[in-house]
């Protein structure tokens, strides 16, 4: 049979083990939270870069379209002068 002191000592060791595990998990959670924040920031930066690329592409397409119109107009003017 286990004595009262042994039972108390066993309970206290178990409590210390649980607290130690709780602290370890808290550190892991903090680390995971910080990593998640960094990943979200990186994701936002990537979306911003993608949006910039899309806008650049749209602007290039618009400029190319405008150049085509100007070129056609110039060709029409040259044809009229002949």
NORBELDA-V325999 format. One record per residue. RES is the residue in one small letter. SS is DSSP state (H for helix, E for strand, - for the rest). NEAR is the number of other ideal C-beta (glycine too) atoms within 8 Angstrom. Layout:
res/ss/near
RES/SS/NEAR
RES/SS/NEAR
//
This chain:
res/ss/near
x/-/2
x/-/5
x/-/6
x/H/5
x/H/6
x/H/8
x/H/9
x/H/8
x/H/8
x/H/9
x/H/8
x/H/8
x/H/8
x/H/8
x/H/8
x/H/8
x/H/8
x/H/8
x/H/8
x/H/8
x/H/8
x/H/8
x/H/8
x/H/8
x/H/8
x/H/8
x/H/8
x/H/8
x/H/8
x/H/8
x/H/8
x/H/8
x/H/8
x/H/8
x/H/8
x/H/8
x/H/8
x/H/8
x/H/8
x/H/8
x/H/8
x/H/8
x/H/8
x/H/8
x/H/8
x/H/8
x/H/8
x/H/8
x/H/8
x/H/8
x/H/8
x/H/8
x/H/8
x/H/8
x/H/8
x/H/8
x/H/8
x/H/8
x/H/8
x/H/8
x/H/8
x/H/8
x/H/8
x/H/8
x/H/8
x/H/8
x/H/8
x/H/8
x/H/8
x/H/8
x/H/8
x/H/8
x/H/8
x/H/8
x/H/8
x/H/8
x/H/8
x/H/8
x/H/7
x/H/6
x/H/5
x/-/4
//
